[in-house]
Structures are given as structure tokens and as C-alpha cells.
Amino acid sequence: MTHSLRTRAAVLGAAAIALVTLAGCGSSAADKVRSEVQSKVNEVRSQLDTRLKSAQTQVEQAVREAKAPGGSVDQARTKTEAALKNAQTEADAAVAKAKVAGSDQAEIDKIKTDAQTQIDQLKSTIDQALGATP
């Protein structure tokens, strides 16, 4: 099953579970669901943060290699572009996971904004170290 089909299946499954769980439930059940959603969203944020820090490490390593004697800016660019692409993919996946978890739109928007801020910082680091991207 492809990644997008798994994501769709997970979304539909989570939605069905949420509907069944919330149908006829009192406030304590709704509170439990909100708590579970928040827990899942916190896990998504933690995973994304770890992956974005890994991208930062990859960028820093590529920059060090480019600045070393005999280092190649072109190779560093290739590595940093791959790190940026992976960071963006991870950010997109985190947003999808937050949606599947049942997060509200404000939380999803915050995840997007925070991730984009970190990705923009990576781009800035690359541009400062290797020159602006052509």
C-alpha cells in the first residue's frame, strides 16, 4: 500500500473511531478523547522536532565539509538540498499525522508555522554559508 493510501486509510479509521467514541458520550469521555488527541499531537511535534534537528545537523556537516580544505560547495549544495527536501517532507507528514490524530485547525496551523520557521532558518544558514541559492 502506498504512503498516501495508508495515510487515507489512517485518516478514515481515526475519523470512524472518533465518531464512535464521541457518539452519545458525556463530557468525561470527550475530555479523554481531547487528552488522547493532545498526547498524539505532542508526540507528532516531538518527532518533527527531532527530524528537523537532524536536518540541521546534516546542513551544518555539509557546510563544514564545504569550508574544509578541498571541500566542494557543489557537493555541500547537493547535501543541503536533500536535507531541506527531507525536512519539508517531514513537516508535511507531521501535519497529516496531526490531522489524523484529530487536532484542531489552530494546532495544525501552529505545526505548519513552526516547521516552516525552522526550514526557513535552515535555508538562511545555507545561503549565509554557501551563498544564495542560484
C-alpha positions in Angstrom: 0.0 0.0 0.0 1.4 3.4 -0.9 2.1 6.1 1.7 -0.8 8.2 0.6 -3.2 5.2 0.7 -2.0 4.4 4.2 -2.5 8.0 5.2 -6.0 8.0 3.8 -6.8 4.7 5.5 -5.5 6.0 8.8 -7.5 9.2 8.5 -10.7 7.3 7.7 -10.0 4.9 10.5 -9.3 7.7 13.0 -12.4 9.5 12.0 -14.6 6.5 12.4 -13.1 5.8 15.8 -13.6 9.4 16.9 -17.2 9.3 15.7 -18.0 6.1 17.5 -16.2 7.3 20.6 -17.9 10.6 20.7 -21.4 9.4 19.8 -23.5 9.7 22.9 -20.5 10.3 25.2 -20.6 12.5 28.3 -18.1 15.3 28.9 -15.6 12.9 30.7 -15.4 10.8 27.5 -14.9 13.9 25.4 -12.2 15.1 27.8 -10.5 11.7 27.4 -10.6 12.0 23.6 -9.2 15.6 23.8 -6.4 14.4 26.1 -5.6 11.5 23.7 -5.5 13.8 20.7 -3.2 16.3 22.6 -0.9 13.4 23.5 -0.7 12.3 19.9 -0.1 15.8 18.7 2.7 16.2 21.3 4.2 13.0 20.0 4.0 14.3 16.4 5.6 17.6 17.4 8.4 15.8 19.2 9.1 13.5 16.3 9.1 16.5 13.9 11.4 18.5 16.1 13.9 15.5 16.2 13.8 15.2 12.4 14.3 18.9 11.9 17.2 18.9 14.3 18.7 16.0 12.2 18.3 18.2 9.1 20.1 21.0 10.9 22.9 18.6 11.8 23.2 17.5 8.1 23.3 21.1 6.9 26.0 22.0 9.5 28.1 19.0 8.5 27.8 19.8 4.8 28.8 23.4 5.4 31.8 22.2 7.4 32.8 19.9 4.6 32.5 22.7 2.0 34.7 25.0 4.1 37.4 22.4 4.7 40.5 22.4 2.5 39.5 20.8 -0.8 35.8 21.0 0.1 33.2 21.2 -2.6 30.4 23.8 -2.4 28.6 21.9 -5.1 28.6 18.7 -3.0 27.5 20.7 0.0 24.7 22.2 -2.0 23.5 18.7 -3.0 23.6 17.5 0.6 21.8 20.6 1.9 19.2 20.5 -0.8 18.5 16.9 0.2 18.3 17.8 3.9 15.8 20.7 3.1 13.7 18.4 0.9 13.6 15.8 3.7 12.7 18.5 6.3 9.8 19.7 4.2 8.6 16.1 3.7 8.8 15.5 7.4 6.9 18.7 8.1 4.1 17.7 5.6 3.9 14.3 7.2 3.6 15.8 10.7 0.7 18.0 9.5 -1.0 14.9 8.1 -0.4 13.0 11.3 -1.8 15.8 13.4 -4.9 15.8 11.2 -5.3 12.1 11.6 -5.0 12.5 15.3 -8.0 14.8 15.3 -6.1 18.0 16.0 -8.0 21.3 15.6 -7.0 23.6 12.8 -5.3 26.1 15.1 -2.9 23.4 16.3 -2.3 22.2 12.7 -1.6 25.8 11.6 0.9 26.1 14.5 2.7 22.9 13.5 2.9 24.3 9.9 4.2 27.7 11.0 6.7 26.3 13.5 8.1 23.8 10.9 8.3 26.5 8.2 10.2 28.8 10.5 12.8 26.1 11.2 13.0 25.3 7.5 13.5 29.0 6.7 16.3 29.1 9.3 17.9 26.2 7.6 17.7 28.0 4.2 19.2 31.1 5.7 22.1 29.1 7.2 22.8 27.5 3.9 22.6 30.8 2.0 24.9 32.6 4.5 27.5 29.7 4.4 27.4 28.7 0.8 26.0 31.8 -0.9 22.4 32.4 -2.1 20.8 29.6 -4.0 21.0 30.2 -7.7 
